[in-house]
Amino acid sequence: MTNRLPYITSVYFTSLIRSYLKGHKTRREVLAEIGDLIPPSEGTDITQLIIAAATSLNKNFYTEIVNNIQPNTAFPTRDGIIHHLEALIKEEISADDLLEWATWYRVEDDELSAGIFDDLAVEYFCLDFLPAWHEELSADQYLQALQLFRMQLNDPLKEKIALLLIIDKEKQNFLFFLRSYLQQPQSADMLDSYLMKKFGMDRNSFPYMAELKAIAGQPGSLEALLTKAAIV
């Protein structure tokens, strides 16, 4: 870094913040680039550390960065999730590093989470799935999530379902509510309530509704539907 100092402008640091927020660089990769510029006792927030490094070179960089960074154009991305999960599996970052990055965007109490990010599956992973389950996820389950995002299904509803089905007890809940619907179609409201709570959808948008209706009277076929919905 030091041999590049005469050529560095605030644009470099602004780009570095965007790269981190999108997930294209991990915390470790950012610190590897600017660690020698960060003044002591600057806390742990990575964006603040980047800004501290920038202002250690030029105090005017602070205003330039603040004026140019637009967080609403730098939400976590699918490529960012893939990059972070790959780094986690290689033990280059910790599960806490992944969580810190994935949840940097905070949803306000009066704000709906759906539709904030461009990719709804990424949004679900960052704002719902990972905060709820990060303490229980194993290395194999993180690998399943990575495989799912690599598949590029272009079907966020199916991806959201598959993510939750990585959790074993959620598979059982999934089977329970689908089985209840098959046994008592009049319990459709209960299925709607489950789907809305878990995935933000009802049975009309549930992507496996046609398959579910097709196996009415064949409860043994539910396991095959579960396997299909789990994807990975």
Biotite code that builds the C-alpha atoms (Angstrom):
import biotite.structure as struc

atoms = struc.array([
    struc.Atom([0.000, 0.000, 0.000], chain_id="A", res_id=1, res_name="MET", atom_name="CA", element="C"),
    struc.Atom([2.688, 2.511, 0.985], chain_id="A", res_id=2, res_name="THR", atom_name="CA", element="C"),
    struc.Atom([4.276, 2.574, -2.469], chain_id="A", res_id=3, res_name="ASN", atom_name="CA", element="C"),
    struc.Atom([0.888, 3.539, -3.945], chain_id="A", res_id=4, res_name="ARG", atom_name="CA", element="C"),
    struc.Atom([0.142, 6.404, -1.558], chain_id="A", res_id=5, res_name="LEU", atom_name="CA", element="C"),
    struc.Atom([0.914, 9.293, -3.952], chain_id="A", res_id=6, res_name="PRO", atom_name="CA", element="C"),
    struc.Atom([-1.673, 7.952, -6.405], chain_id="A", res_id=7, res_name="TYR", atom_name="CA", element="C"),
    struc.Atom([-4.539, 7.152, -4.028], chain_id="A", res_id=8, res_name="ILE", atom_name="CA", element="C"),
    struc.Atom([-7.660, 9.321, -4.091], chain_id="A", res_id=9, res_name="THR", atom_name="CA", element="C"),
    struc.Atom([-10.907, 9.159, -2.147], chain_id="A", res_id=10, res_name="SER", atom_name="CA", element="C"),
    struc.Atom([-12.386, 7.152, -5.040], chain_id="A", res_id=11, res_name="VAL", atom_name="CA", element="C"),
    struc.Atom([-10.254, 4.192, -3.990], chain_id="A", res_id=12, res_name="TYR", atom_name="CA", element="C"),
    struc.Atom([-11.710, 4.180, -0.483], chain_id="A", res_id=13, res_name="PHE", atom_name="CA", element="C"),
    struc.Atom([-15.252, 4.752, -1.736], chain_id="A", res_id=14, res_name="THR", atom_name="CA", element="C"),
    struc.Atom([-14.877, 1.759, -4.055], chain_id="A", res_id=15, res_name="SER", atom_name="CA", element="C"),
    struc.Atom([-13.474, -0.300, -1.197], chain_id="A", res_id=16, res_name="LEU", atom_name="CA", element="C"),
    struc.Atom([-16.531, 0.454, 0.948], chain_id="A", res_id=17, res_name="ILE", atom_name="CA", element="C"),
    struc.Atom([-18.857, -0.501, -1.911], chain_id="A", res_id=18, res_name="ARG", atom_name="CA", element="C"),
    struc.Atom([-16.921, -3.708, -2.510], chain_id="A", res_id=19, res_name="SER", atom_name="CA", element="C"),
    struc.Atom([-17.306, -4.685, 1.131], chain_id="A", res_id=20, res_name="TYR", atom_name="CA", element="C"),
    struc.Atom([-20.991, -3.761, 1.358], chain_id="A", res_id=21, res_name="LEU", atom_name="CA", element="C"),
    struc.Atom([-21.760, -5.793, -1.765], chain_id="A", res_id=22, res_name="LYS", atom_name="CA", element="C"),
    struc.Atom([-19.671, -8.673, -0.451], chain_id="A", res_id=23, res_name="GLY", atom_name="CA", element="C"),
    struc.Atom([-17.053, -8.694, -3.182], chain_id="A", res_id=24, res_name="HIS", atom_name="CA", element="C"),
    struc.Atom([-14.352, -8.244, -0.539], chain_id="A", res_id=25, res_name="LYS", atom_name="CA", element="C"),
    struc.Atom([-14.335, -9.778, 2.916], chain_id="A", res_id=26, res_name="THR", atom_name="CA", element="C"),
    struc.Atom([-13.298, -7.992, 6.077], chain_id="A", res_id=27, res_name="ARG", atom_name="CA", element="C"),
    struc.Atom([-9.987, -9.825, 5.975], chain_id="A", res_id=28, res_name="ARG", atom_name="CA", element="C"),
    struc.Atom([-9.321, -8.753, 2.384], chain_id="A", res_id=29, res_name="GLU", atom_name="CA", element="C"),
    struc.Atom([-10.109, -5.123, 3.182], chain_id="A", res_id=30, res_name="VAL", atom_name="CA", element="C"),
    struc.Atom([-7.801, -5.085, 6.192], chain_id="A", res_id=31, res_name="LEU", atom_name="CA", element="C"),
    struc.Atom([-5.044, -6.706, 4.145], chain_id="A", res_id=32, res_name="ALA", atom_name="CA", element="C"),
    struc.Atom([-5.184, -3.694, 1.819], chain_id="A", res_id=33, res_name="GLU", atom_name="CA", element="C"),
    struc.Atom([-5.405, -0.831, 4.299], chain_id="A", res_id=34, res_name="ILE", atom_name="CA", element="C"),
    struc.Atom([-4.399, -2.247, 7.672], chain_id="A", res_id=35, res_name="GLY", atom_name="CA", element="C"),
    struc.Atom([-1.188, -0.229, 7.813], chain_id="A", res_id=36, res_name="ASP", atom_name="CA", element="C"),
    struc.Atom([-3.148, 3.019, 7.337], chain_id="A", res_id=37, res_name="LEU", atom_name="CA", element="C"),
    struc.Atom([-5.671, 2.543, 10.143], chain_id="A", res_id=38, res_name="ILE", atom_name="CA", element="C"),
    struc.Atom([-4.922, 4.648, 13.240], chain_id="A", res_id=39, res_name="PRO", atom_name="CA", element="C"),
    struc.Atom([-4.992, 2.837, 16.605], chain_id="A", res_id=40, res_name="PRO", atom_name="CA", element="C"),
    struc.Atom([-8.238, 2.570, 18.594], chain_id="A", res_id=41, res_name="SER", atom_name="CA", element="C"),
    struc.Atom([-10.627, 3.081, 15.709], chain_id="A", res_id=42, res_name="GLU", atom_name="CA", element="C"),
    struc.Atom([-13.116, 0.397, 16.738], chain_id="A", res_id=43, res_name="GLY", atom_name="CA", element="C"),
    struc.Atom([-14.138, -2.580, 14.627], chain_id="A", res_id=44, res_name="THR", atom_name="CA", element="C"),
    struc.Atom([-16.773, -1.382, 12.131], chain_id="A", res_id=45, res_name="ASP", atom_name="CA", element="C"),
    struc.Atom([-15.181, -2.008, 8.764], chain_id="A", res_id=46, res_name="ILE", atom_name="CA", element="C"),
    struc.Atom([-16.635, 1.014, 6.971], chain_id="A", res_id=47, res_name="THR", atom_name="CA", element="C"),
    struc.Atom([-15.443, 3.273, 9.778], chain_id="A", res_id=48, res_name="GLN", atom_name="CA", element="C"),
    struc.Atom([-12.013, 1.672, 9.574], chain_id="A", res_id=49, res_name="LEU", atom_name="CA", element="C"),
    struc.Atom([-11.873, 2.385, 5.843], chain_id="A", res_id=50, res_name="ILE", atom_name="CA", element="C"),
    struc.Atom([-12.864, 6.004, 6.430], chain_id="A", res_id=51, res_name="ILE", atom_name="CA", element="C"),
    struc.Atom([-10.295, 6.304, 9.227], chain_id="A", res_id=52, res_name="ALA", atom_name="CA", element="C"),
    struc.Atom([-7.610, 4.986, 6.891], chain_id="A", res_id=53, res_name="ALA", atom_name="CA", element="C"),
    struc.Atom([-8.678, 7.467, 4.219], chain_id="A", res_id=54, res_name="ALA", atom_name="CA", element="C"),
    struc.Atom([-8.661, 10.481, 6.525], chain_id="A", res_id=55, res_name="THR", atom_name="CA", element="C"),
    struc.Atom([-5.257, 9.489, 7.870], chain_id="A", res_id=56, res_name="SER", atom_name="CA", element="C"),
    struc.Atom([-3.997, 10.310, 4.375], chain_id="A", res_id=57, res_name="LEU", atom_name="CA", element="C"),
    struc.Atom([-6.138, 13.342, 3.666], chain_id="A", res_id=58, res_name="ASN", atom_name="CA", element="C"),
    struc.Atom([-8.779, 14.867, 5.940], chain_id="A", res_id=59, res_name="LYS", atom_name="CA", element="C"),
    struc.Atom([-10.738, 16.044, 2.900], chain_id="A", res_id=60, res_name="ASN", atom_name="CA", element="C"),
    struc.Atom([-11.313, 12.431, 1.892], chain_id="A", res_id=61, res_name="PHE", atom_name="CA", element="C"),
    struc.Atom([-13.977, 12.107, 4.602], chain_id="A", res_id=62, res_name="TYR", atom_name="CA", element="C"),
    struc.Atom([-16.332, 14.594, 2.965], chain_id="A", res_id=63, res_name="THR", atom_name="CA", element="C"),
    struc.Atom([-15.646, 13.217, -0.494], chain_id="A", res_id=64, res_name="GLU", atom_name="CA", element="C"),
    struc.Atom([-16.410, 9.648, 0.608], chain_id="A", res_id=65, res_name="ILE", atom_name="CA", element="C"),
    struc.Atom([-19.592, 10.606, 2.473], chain_id="A", res_id=66, res_name="VAL", atom_name="CA", element="C"),
    struc.Atom([-20.820, 12.612, -0.515], chain_id="A", res_id=67, res_name="ASN", atom_name="CA", element="C"),
    struc.Atom([-20.122, 9.827, -2.985], chain_id="A", res_id=68, res_name="ASN", atom_name="CA", element="C"),
    struc.Atom([-21.072, 6.651, -1.178], chain_id="A", res_id=69, res_name="ILE", atom_name="CA", element="C"),
    struc.Atom([-24.675, 5.605, -1.739], chain_id="A", res_id=70, res_name="GLN", atom_name="CA", element="C"),
    struc.Atom([-25.537, 2.588, 0.438], chain_id="A", res_id=71, res_name="PRO", atom_name="CA", element="C"),
    struc.Atom([-28.800, 2.007, -1.431], chain_id="A", res_id=72, res_name="ASN", atom_name="CA", element="C"),
    struc.Atom([-26.730, 1.061, -4.485], chain_id="A", res_id=73, res_name="THR", atom_name="CA", element="C"),
    struc.Atom([-24.449, -1.280, -2.557], chain_id="A", res_id=74, res_name="ALA", atom_name="CA", element="C"),
    struc.Atom([-26.664, -3.908, -0.961], chain_id="A", res_id=75, res_name="PHE", atom_name="CA", element="C"),
    struc.Atom([-25.337, -7.455, -0.469], chain_id="A", res_id=76, res_name="PRO", atom_name="CA", element="C"),
    struc.Atom([-25.292, -9.390, -3.731], chain_id="A", res_id=77, res_name="THR", atom_name="CA", element="C"),
    struc.Atom([-25.445, -13.030, -4.763], chain_id="A", res_id=78, res_name="ARG", atom_name="CA", element="C"),
    struc.Atom([-21.809, -12.902, -5.836], chain_id="A", res_id=79, res_name="ASP", atom_name="CA", element="C"),
    struc.Atom([-21.047, -11.399, -2.440], chain_id="A", res_id=80, res_name="GLY", atom_name="CA", element="C"),
    struc.Atom([-22.754, -14.249, -0.606], chain_id="A", res_id=81, res_name="ILE", atom_name="CA", element="C"),
    struc.Atom([-20.911, -16.792, -2.735], chain_id="A", res_id=82, res_name="ILE", atom_name="CA", element="C"),
    struc.Atom([-17.596, -15.039, -2.081], chain_id="A", res_id=83, res_name="HIS", atom_name="CA", element="C"),
    struc.Atom([-18.181, -14.877, 1.676], chain_id="A", res_id=84, res_name="HIS", atom_name="CA", element="C"),
    struc.Atom([-19.421, -18.467, 1.943], chain_id="A", res_id=85, res_name="LEU", atom_name="CA", element="C"),
    struc.Atom([-16.410, -19.693, -0.027], chain_id="A", res_id=86, res_name="GLU", atom_name="CA", element="C"),
    struc.Atom([-14.127, -17.745, 2.323], chain_id="A", res_id=87, res_name="ALA", atom_name="CA", element="C"),
    struc.Atom([-15.926, -19.179, 5.352], chain_id="A", res_id=88, res_name="LEU", atom_name="CA", element="C"),
    struc.Atom([-15.620, -22.753, 4.122], chain_id="A", res_id=89, res_name="ILE", atom_name="CA", element="C"),
    struc.Atom([-11.900, -22.174, 3.459], chain_id="A", res_id=90, res_name="LYS", atom_name="CA", element="C"),
    struc.Atom([-11.682, -20.797, 7.032], chain_id="A", res_id=91, res_name="GLU", atom_name="CA", element="C"),
    struc.Atom([-10.469, -17.448, 5.726], chain_id="A", res_id=92, res_name="GLU", atom_name="CA", element="C"),
    struc.Atom([-13.239, -15.692, 7.668], chain_id="A", res_id=93, res_name="ILE", atom_name="CA", element="C"),
    struc.Atom([-15.320, -16.666, 10.694], chain_id="A", res_id=94, res_name="SER", atom_name="CA", element="C"),
    struc.Atom([-19.058, -17.240, 10.940], chain_id="A", res_id=95, res_name="ALA", atom_name="CA", element="C"),
    struc.Atom([-19.215, -13.975, 12.891], chain_id="A", res_id=96, res_name="ASP", atom_name="CA", element="C"),
    struc.Atom([-17.501, -12.169, 10.001], chain_id="A", res_id=97, res_name="ASP", atom_name="CA", element="C"),
    struc.Atom([-20.126, -13.567, 7.640], chain_id="A", res_id=98, res_name="LEU", atom_name="CA", element="C"),
    struc.Atom([-22.953, -12.480, 9.936], chain_id="A", res_id=99, res_name="LEU", atom_name="CA", element="C"),
    struc.Atom([-21.470, -9.003, 10.393], chain_id="A", res_id=100, res_name="GLU", atom_name="CA", element="C"),
    struc.Atom([-21.299, -8.493, 6.645], chain_id="A", res_id=101, res_name="TRP", atom_name="CA", element="C"),
    struc.Atom([-24.662, -10.067, 5.791], chain_id="A", res_id=102, res_name="ALA", atom_name="CA", element="C"),
    struc.Atom([-26.546, -7.993, 8.364], chain_id="A", res_id=103, res_name="THR", atom_name="CA", element="C"),
    struc.Atom([-24.912, -4.592, 7.926], chain_id="A", res_id=104, res_name="TRP", atom_name="CA", element="C"),
    struc.Atom([-28.229, -3.315, 6.548], chain_id="A", res_id=105, res_name="TYR", atom_name="CA", element="C"),
    struc.Atom([-30.722, -2.837, 9.368], chain_id="A", res_id=106, res_name="ARG", atom_name="CA", element="C"),
    struc.Atom([-34.465, -3.024, 8.708], chain_id="A", res_id=107, res_name="VAL", atom_name="CA", element="C"),
    struc.Atom([-36.374, -0.394, 10.644], chain_id="A", res_id=108, res_name="GLU", atom_name="CA", element="C"),
    struc.Atom([-39.384, -1.431, 12.720], chain_id="A", res_id=109, res_name="ASP", atom_name="CA", element="C"),
    struc.Atom([-41.771, 0.300, 10.303], chain_id="A", res_id=110, res_name="ASP", atom_name="CA", element="C"),
    struc.Atom([-40.005, -0.954, 7.174], chain_id="A", res_id=111, res_name="GLU", atom_name="CA", element="C"),
    struc.Atom([-41.004, -3.997, 5.147], chain_id="A", res_id=112, res_name="LEU", atom_name="CA", element="C"),
    struc.Atom([-38.043, -6.232, 4.395], chain_id="A", res_id=113, res_name="SER", atom_name="CA", element="C"),
    struc.Atom([-39.364, -7.644, 1.108], chain_id="A", res_id=114, res_name="ALA", atom_name="CA", element="C"),
    struc.Atom([-38.055, -5.915, -1.978], chain_id="A", res_id=115, res_name="GLY", atom_name="CA", element="C"),
    struc.Atom([-35.207, -3.902, -0.465], chain_id="A", res_id=116, res_name="ILE", atom_name="CA", element="C"),
    struc.Atom([-32.489, -5.856, -2.283], chain_id="A", res_id=117, res_name="PHE", atom_name="CA", element="C"),
    struc.Atom([-32.490, -6.602, -5.999], chain_id="A", res_id=118, res_name="ASP", atom_name="CA", element="C"),
    struc.Atom([-32.306, -10.348, -5.278], chain_id="A", res_id=119, res_name="ASP", atom_name="CA", element="C"),
    struc.Atom([-35.046, -11.616, -2.957], chain_id="A", res_id=120, res_name="LEU", atom_name="CA", element="C"),
    struc.Atom([-33.183, -14.823, -2.105], chain_id="A", res_id=121, res_name="ALA", atom_name="CA", element="C"),
    struc.Atom([-30.142, -12.788, -1.057], chain_id="A", res_id=122, res_name="VAL", atom_name="CA", element="C"),
    struc.Atom([-32.402, -10.521, 0.970], chain_id="A", res_id=123, res_name="GLU", atom_name="CA", element="C"),
    struc.Atom([-33.980, -13.501, 2.722], chain_id="A", res_id=124, res_name="TYR", atom_name="CA", element="C"),
    struc.Atom([-30.584, -15.014, 3.500], chain_id="A", res_id=125, res_name="PHE", atom_name="CA", element="C"),
    struc.Atom([-29.190, -11.773, 4.935], chain_id="A", res_id=126, res_name="CYS", atom_name="CA", element="C"),
    struc.Atom([-32.188, -10.352, 6.770], chain_id="A", res_id=127, res_name="LEU", atom_name="CA", element="C"),
    struc.Atom([-34.058, -13.464, 7.892], chain_id="A", res_id=128, res_name="ASP", atom_name="CA", element="C"),
    struc.Atom([-32.320, -16.806, 7.520], chain_id="A", res_id=129, res_name="PHE", atom_name="CA", element="C"),
    struc.Atom([-28.795, -16.085, 8.741], chain_id="A", res_id=130, res_name="LEU", atom_name="CA", element="C"),
    struc.Atom([-29.756, -13.936, 11.766], chain_id="A", res_id=131, res_name="PRO", atom_name="CA", element="C"),
    struc.Atom([-32.177, -16.639, 12.896], chain_id="A", res_id=132, res_name="ALA", atom_name="CA", element="C"),
    struc.Atom([-29.977, -19.693, 12.366], chain_id="A", res_id=133, res_name="TRP", atom_name="CA", element="C"),
    struc.Atom([-26.301, -18.679, 12.362], chain_id="A", res_id=134, res_name="HIS", atom_name="CA", element="C"),
    struc.Atom([-25.675, -20.130, 15.821], chain_id="A", res_id=135, res_name="GLU", atom_name="CA", element="C"),
    struc.Atom([-26.879, -23.567, 14.692], chain_id="A", res_id=136, res_name="GLU", atom_name="CA", element="C"),
    struc.Atom([-25.460, -23.827, 11.184], chain_id="A", res_id=137, res_name="LEU", atom_name="CA", element="C"),
    struc.Atom([-22.762, -26.420, 10.584], chain_id="A", res_id=138, res_name="SER", atom_name="CA", element="C"),
    struc.Atom([-20.013, -26.358, 7.967], chain_id="A", res_id=139, res_name="ALA", atom_name="CA", element="C"),
    struc.Atom([-22.045, -28.799, 5.853], chain_id="A", res_id=140, res_name="ASP", atom_name="CA", element="C"),
    struc.Atom([-25.097, -26.549, 6.014], chain_id="A", res_id=141, res_name="GLN", atom_name="CA", element="C"),
    struc.Atom([-23.082, -23.505, 4.969], chain_id="A", res_id=142, res_name="TYR", atom_name="CA", element="C"),
    struc.Atom([-21.838, -25.604, 2.057], chain_id="A", res_id=143, res_name="LEU", atom_name="CA", element="C"),
    struc.Atom([-25.436, -26.428, 1.115], chain_id="A", res_id=144, res_name="GLN", atom_name="CA", element="C"),
    struc.Atom([-26.268, -22.726, 1.096], chain_id="A", res_id=145, res_name="ALA", atom_name="CA", element="C"),
    struc.Atom([-23.241, -22.061, -1.108], chain_id="A", res_id=146, res_name="LEU", atom_name="CA", element="C"),
    struc.Atom([-24.281, -24.782, -3.547], chain_id="A", res_id=147, res_name="GLN", atom_name="CA", element="C"),
    struc.Atom([-27.782, -23.349, -3.709], chain_id="A", res_id=148, res_name="LEU", atom_name="CA", element="C"),
    struc.Atom([-26.623, -19.824, -4.524], chain_id="A", res_id=149, res_name="PHE", atom_name="CA", element="C"),
    struc.Atom([-24.195, -21.134, -7.128], chain_id="A", res_id=150, res_name="ARG", atom_name="CA", element="C"),
    struc.Atom([-27.044, -22.878, -8.960], chain_id="A", res_id=151, res_name="MET", atom_name="CA", element="C"),
    struc.Atom([-28.563, -19.571, -10.131], chain_id="A", res_id=152, res_name="GLN", atom_name="CA", element="C"),
    struc.Atom([-32.118, -20.939, -10.199], chain_id="A", res_id=153, res_name="LEU", atom_name="CA", element="C"),
    struc.Atom([-33.652, -17.546, -10.964], chain_id="A", res_id=154, res_name="ASN", atom_name="CA", element="C"),
    struc.Atom([-36.584, -18.520, -8.749], chain_id="A", res_id=155, res_name="ASP", atom_name="CA", element="C"),
    struc.Atom([-36.305, -16.688, -5.412], chain_id="A", res_id=156, res_name="PRO", atom_name="CA", element="C"),
    struc.Atom([-39.387, -18.352, -3.924], chain_id="A", res_id=157, res_name="LEU", atom_name="CA", element="C"),
    struc.Atom([-37.931, -21.822, -4.429], chain_id="A", res_id=158, res_name="LYS", atom_name="CA", element="C"),
    struc.Atom([-34.560, -20.612, -3.170], chain_id="A", res_id=159, res_name="GLU", atom_name="CA", element="C"),
    struc.Atom([-36.089, -19.201, 0.015], chain_id="A", res_id=160, res_name="LYS", atom_name="CA", element="C"),
    struc.Atom([-37.809, -22.513, 0.696], chain_id="A", res_id=161, res_name="ILE", atom_name="CA", element="C"),
    struc.Atom([-34.650, -24.499, -0.029], chain_id="A", res_id=162, res_name="ALA", atom_name="CA", element="C"),
    struc.Atom([-32.620, -22.305, 2.315], chain_id="A", res_id=163, res_name="LEU", atom_name="CA", element="C"),
    struc.Atom([-34.965, -22.905, 5.229], chain_id="A", res_id=164, res_name="LEU", atom_name="CA", element="C"),
    struc.Atom([-35.072, -26.626, 4.494], chain_id="A", res_id=165, res_name="LEU", atom_name="CA", element="C"),
    struc.Atom([-31.341, -26.755, 5.197], chain_id="A", res_id=166, res_name="ILE", atom_name="CA", element="C"),
    struc.Atom([-32.487, -26.766, 8.833], chain_id="A", res_id=167, res_name="ILE", atom_name="CA", element="C"),
    struc.Atom([-33.570, -30.290, 9.819], chain_id="A", res_id=168, res_name="ASP", atom_name="CA", element="C"),
    struc.Atom([-36.364, -29.286, 12.177], chain_id="A", res_id=169, res_name="LYS", atom_name="CA", element="C"),
    struc.Atom([-37.758, -26.938, 9.540], chain_id="A", res_id=170, res_name="GLU", atom_name="CA", element="C"),
    struc.Atom([-38.017, -29.896, 7.180], chain_id="A", res_id=171, res_name="LYS", atom_name="CA", element="C"),
    struc.Atom([-40.275, -31.567, 9.725], chain_id="A", res_id=172, res_name="GLN", atom_name="CA", element="C"),
    struc.Atom([-42.402, -28.429, 10.069], chain_id="A", res_id=173, res_name="ASN", atom_name="CA", element="C"),
    struc.Atom([-42.654, -28.233, 6.287], chain_id="A", res_id=174, res_name="PHE", atom_name="CA", element="C"),
    struc.Atom([-43.859, -31.833, 6.085], chain_id="A", res_id=175, res_name="LEU", atom_name="CA", element="C"),
    struc.Atom([-46.305, -31.325, 8.948], chain_id="A", res_id=176, res_name="PHE", atom_name="CA", element="C"),
    struc.Atom([-48.113, -28.395, 7.365], chain_id="A", res_id=177, res_name="PHE", atom_name="CA", element="C"),
    struc.Atom([-48.194, -29.947, 3.899], chain_id="A", res_id=178, res_name="LEU", atom_name="CA", element="C"),
    struc.Atom([-49.483, -33.227, 5.328], chain_id="A", res_id=179, res_name="ARG", atom_name="CA", element="C"),
    struc.Atom([-52.132, -31.390, 7.338], chain_id="A", res_id=180, res_name="SER", atom_name="CA", element="C"),
    struc.Atom([-53.318, -29.668, 4.183], chain_id="A", res_id=181, res_name="TYR", atom_name="CA", element="C"),
    struc.Atom([-53.560, -32.970, 2.299], chain_id="A", res_id=182, res_name="LEU", atom_name="CA", element="C"),
    struc.Atom([-55.484, -34.617, 5.110], chain_id="A", res_id=183, res_name="GLN", atom_name="CA", element="C"),
    struc.Atom([-57.733, -31.627, 5.737], chain_id="A", res_id=184, res_name="GLN", atom_name="CA", element="C"),
    struc.Atom([-57.943, -29.290, 2.728], chain_id="A", res_id=185, res_name="PRO", atom_name="CA", element="C"),
    struc.Atom([-60.234, -27.097, 4.794], chain_id="A", res_id=186, res_name="GLN", atom_name="CA", element="C"),
    struc.Atom([-57.155, -26.237, 6.871], chain_id="A", res_id=187, res_name="SER", atom_name="CA", element="C"),
    struc.Atom([-55.826, -24.092, 4.013], chain_id="A", res_id=188, res_name="ALA", atom_name="CA", element="C"),
    struc.Atom([-55.736, -21.048, 6.284], chain_id="A", res_id=189, res_name="ASP", atom_name="CA", element="C"),
    struc.Atom([-53.259, -22.846, 8.532], chain_id="A", res_id=190, res_name="MET", atom_name="CA", element="C"),
    struc.Atom([-51.046, -23.558, 5.521], chain_id="A", res_id=191, res_name="LEU", atom_name="CA", element="C"),
    struc.Atom([-51.298, -19.919, 4.459], chain_id="A", res_id=192, res_name="ASP", atom_name="CA", element="C"),
    struc.Atom([-50.305, -18.796, 7.940], chain_id="A", res_id=193, res_name="SER", atom_name="CA", element="C"),
    struc.Atom([-47.266, -21.080, 7.921], chain_id="A", res_id=194, res_name="TYR", atom_name="CA", element="C"),
    struc.Atom([-46.140, -20.023, 4.446], chain_id="A", res_id=195, res_name="LEU", atom_name="CA", element="C"),
    struc.Atom([-46.590, -16.340, 5.237], chain_id="A", res_id=196, res_name="MET", atom_name="CA", element="C"),
    struc.Atom([-44.688, -16.560, 8.509], chain_id="A", res_id=197, res_name="LYS", atom_name="CA", element="C"),
    struc.Atom([-41.798, -18.566, 7.089], chain_id="A", res_id=198, res_name="LYS", atom_name="CA", element="C"),
    struc.Atom([-41.494, -17.306, 3.523], chain_id="A", res_id=199, res_name="PHE", atom_name="CA", element="C"),
    struc.Atom([-43.722, -14.275, 3.037], chain_id="A", res_id=200, res_name="GLY", atom_name="CA", element="C"),
    struc.Atom([-46.041, -16.106, 0.621], chain_id="A", res_id=201, res_name="MET", atom_name="CA", element="C"),
    struc.Atom([-49.433, -17.820, 0.651], chain_id="A", res_id=202, res_name="ASP", atom_name="CA", element="C"),
    struc.Atom([-50.594, -20.990, -1.064], chain_id="A", res_id=203, res_name="ARG", atom_name="CA", element="C"),
    struc.Atom([-51.389, -19.051, -4.244], chain_id="A", res_id=204, res_name="ASN", atom_name="CA", element="C"),
    struc.Atom([-47.724, -18.121, -4.653], chain_id="A", res_id=205, res_name="SER", atom_name="CA", element="C"),
    struc.Atom([-46.321, -21.341, -3.157], chain_id="A", res_id=206, res_name="PHE", atom_name="CA", element="C"),
    struc.Atom([-44.295, -22.746, -6.084], chain_id="A", res_id=207, res_name="PRO", atom_name="CA", element="C"),
    struc.Atom([-45.092, -26.385, -5.251], chain_id="A", res_id=208, res_name="TYR", atom_name="CA", element="C"),
    struc.Atom([-48.854, -26.037, -4.902], chain_id="A", res_id=209, res_name="MET", atom_name="CA", element="C"),
    struc.Atom([-49.604, -27.897, -8.128], chain_id="A", res_id=210, res_name="ALA", atom_name="CA", element="C"),
    struc.Atom([-47.430, -30.827, -7.037], chain_id="A", res_id=211, res_name="GLU", atom_name="CA", element="C"),
    struc.Atom([-49.053, -30.805, -3.604], chain_id="A", res_id=212, res_name="LEU", atom_name="CA", element="C"),
    struc.Atom([-52.556, -31.007, -5.047], chain_id="A", res_id=213, res_name="LYS", atom_name="CA", element="C"),
    struc.Atom([-51.434, -33.724, -7.447], chain_id="A", res_id=214, res_name="ALA", atom_name="CA", element="C"),
    struc.Atom([-50.493, -36.055, -4.592], chain_id="A", res_id=215, res_name="ILE", atom_name="CA", element="C"),
    struc.Atom([-53.762, -35.699, -2.701], chain_id="A", res_id=216, res_name="ALA", atom_name="CA", element="C"),
    struc.Atom([-54.507, -39.095, -1.183], chain_id="A", res_id=217, res_name="GLY", atom_name="CA", element="C"),
    struc.Atom([-50.854, -40.128, -1.499], chain_id="A", res_id=218, res_name="GLN", atom_name="CA", element="C"),
    struc.Atom([-49.223, -38.902, 1.712], chain_id="A", res_id=219, res_name="PRO", atom_name="CA", element="C"),
    struc.Atom([-46.252, -41.161, 1.061], chain_id="A", res_id=220, res_name="GLY", atom_name="CA", element="C"),
    struc.Atom([-45.327, -38.953, -1.878], chain_id="A", res_id=221, res_name="SER", atom_name="CA", element="C"),
    struc.Atom([-44.631, -36.016, 0.421], chain_id="A", res_id=222, res_name="LEU", atom_name="CA", element="C"),
    struc.Atom([-41.065, -37.166, 0.998], chain_id="A", res_id=223, res_name="GLU", atom_name="CA", element="C"),
    struc.Atom([-40.392, -36.898, -2.729], chain_id="A", res_id=224, res_name="ALA", atom_name="CA", element="C"),
    struc.Atom([-41.840, -33.383, -2.724], chain_id="A", res_id=225, res_name="LEU", atom_name="CA", element="C"),
    struc.Atom([-39.647, -32.496, 0.244], chain_id="A", res_id=226, res_name="LEU", atom_name="CA", element="C"),
    struc.Atom([-36.577, -33.723, -1.630], chain_id="A", res_id=227, res_name="THR", atom_name="CA", element="C"),
    struc.Atom([-37.544, -31.645, -4.650], chain_id="A", res_id=228, res_name="LYS", atom_name="CA", element="C"),
    struc.Atom([-38.115, -28.532, -2.543], chain_id="A", res_id=229, res_name="ALA", atom_name="CA", element="C"),
    struc.Atom([-34.832, -28.966, -0.662], chain_id="A", res_id=230, res_name="ALA", atom_name="CA", element="C"),
    struc.Atom([-32.947, -28.837, -4.009], chain_id="A", res_id=231, res_name="ILE", atom_name="CA", element="C"),
    struc.Atom([-29.498, -29.422, -2.445], chain_id="A", res_id=232, res_name="VAL", atom_name="CA", element="C"),
])
